[in-house]
């Protein structure tokens, strides 16, 4: 079996320098373009793109709330009325004390805002709510249950 990866295939001519010139040429880190990760953003950039594309850039985990521009997922009182109508049509709702229970926290909403109108008496479970939203829900005969923050 012919072994093509032999060192002797590179040693052409069997001379003293084997084609690499005289003193110290093809010997140290200078011929490699530096030691270790030297030049990965300069003269070895094409190598970096091909073999180590994730070498540069931030990695790791940041909680959602620490990211820049984080906004709470909100819902308006007017949209709450639509949710209640859909729950009535599908028949998938619970009642407590004659009020339809809407758990916005389990639906992924973090705050109830006061835009719009609601004409149905509902019990809303939510982590936060604006004052105008609470007034509108209570004016329609319902009530708002605010969850305590876990921290």
Secondary structure, 3 states (H helix, E strand, C coil): CCCCCCHHHCCCCCCCCCCCCCCCCCCCHHHHCCCCCCCCCCCCHHHHHHHCCCCCCCCCCCCHHHCCCCCCCEEEHHHHHHHHHHHHHHCCCEEECCEEEEEHHHHCCCEEECCCCCCCCEEEEECEECHHHHHHHHHCCCEEEECCCCC
